[in-house]
Amino acid sequence: MNNTTIYVDGEVETISASSGTSNTINTGAGQKLWIGLDHSNRYWEGAVDEIRGWSVARTQAEIRAYM
C-alpha cells in the first residue's frame, strides 16, 4: 500500500492511503500537482510560504532537518 503523508511545519498533517479517493496524490507521468486548488476547481484563499517535494520517501526527522 502506498501512503501520502503531508507535513505542516514539520508535523504530520494528514496521511491517506492510495485508494483512488480525492485525497490521493497521483504521481503518474504527465499528471499535474495543484497547490491551492481542489478537485472542484475551488481556490484556497491564503498564502503559501514554502513548499518542498521529493521523489523519494523521507522520514519526519529528515523533513525537519530541511526546515
C-alpha positions as CSV (number, residue, x, y, z in Angstrom):
1,M,0.0,0.0,0.0
2,N,1.3,3.5,-0.9
3,N,0.6,6.3,1.6
4,T,0.8,10.0,1.2
5,T,1.9,12.0,4.2
6,I,1.5,15.7,4.3
7,Y,3.6,17.7,6.9
8,V,3.0,21.2,8.0
9,D,5.8,22.9,10.0
10,G,7.5,19.5,10.4
11,E,4.4,17.9,12.0
12,V,2.1,15.3,10.3
13,E,-1.0,17.0,9.0
14,T,-2.6,14.1,7.1
15,I,-2.0,10.6,6.0
16,S,-4.0,9.0,3.2
17,A,-3.7,5.6,1.6
18,S,-3.7,5.4,-2.2
19,S,-7.2,4.2,-2.9
20,G,-8.3,6.4,-5.7
21,T,-10.0,8.9,-3.4
22,S,-9.7,12.7,-3.9
23,N,-7.1,12.7,-1.1
24,T,-4.7,10.6,-3.2
25,I,-1.9,12.4,-5.0
26,N,-1.5,11.0,-8.5
27,T,2.2,11.0,-9.3
28,G,1.9,9.3,-12.7
29,A,3.7,10.7,-15.7
30,G,2.0,13.8,-17.2
31,Q,-0.1,14.4,-14.1
32,K,-0.2,17.9,-12.5
33,L,0.0,18.6,-8.8
34,W,-2.1,21.6,-8.0
35,I,-1.3,23.6,-4.8
36,G,-4.2,25.7,-3.6
37,L,-6.9,24.2,-5.9
38,D,-9.2,21.3,-5.1
39,H,-10.9,18.8,-7.4
40,S,-13.9,21.1,-7.6
41,N,-11.8,23.9,-9.0
42,R,-12.2,25.9,-5.8
43,Y,-9.2,28.1,-5.0
44,W,-7.7,28.4,-1.5
45,E,-7.8,32.0,-0.2
46,G,-4.5,32.5,1.5
47,A,-0.8,32.5,1.0
48,V,1.7,29.6,0.8
49,D,5.2,30.5,2.2
50,E,7.2,27.4,1.2
51,I,6.7,24.0,-0.4
52,R,9.1,21.2,-0.8
53,G,8.6,18.0,-2.7
54,W,10.8,14.9,-3.1
55,S,10.7,11.9,-5.4
56,V,11.7,9.6,-2.5
57,A,10.1,8.9,0.9
58,R,11.5,11.0,3.8
59,T,11.2,10.4,7.5
60,Q,9.8,13.1,9.7
61,A,13.3,13.7,11.1
62,E,14.7,14.2,7.5
63,I,11.9,16.7,6.7
64,R,12.6,18.6,10.0
65,A,16.3,18.7,9.0
66,Y,15.4,20.6,5.8
67,M,13.4,23.3,7.7
